[in-house]
Amino acid sequence: MVSKKKLKEYEERIKQALVILGQISEDTTTPRNIRRAAKESMDALQVTEYTPAVRASNVISILDEILQDPNMPPYTRVKLWNVMSLLEAIKD
């Protein structure tokens, strides 16, 4: 069982990730498929019937796939890496 303190920390990490993903999804200089993946990631993070760790790993797999995109602007790639490192710390 995850402690209350850890759960609060995880929710905070998810909030930070949502902010960054929100910026990417609204950035018109980012290719549409990457913005779509960011939006999909935001939706996946907000599915409350899963534990924070399950939501995090679902999003990591979505982002892992899109990070292979050669059309990804470098600054967007860095933001996505930040999101992934935030989420990778979330464990059950």
Sequence and secondary structure as in RCSB ss.txt:
>XXXX:A:sequence
MVSKKKLKEYEERIKQALVILGQISEDTTTPRNIRRAAKESMDALQVTEYTPAVRASNVISILDEILQDPNMPPY
TRVKLWNVMSLLEAIKD
>XXXX:A:secstr
   HHHHHHHHHHHHHHHHHHHHHHH TTS HHHHHHHHHHHHHHT TTS HHHHHHHHHHHHHHHTT TT  HH
HHHHHHHHHHHHHT   
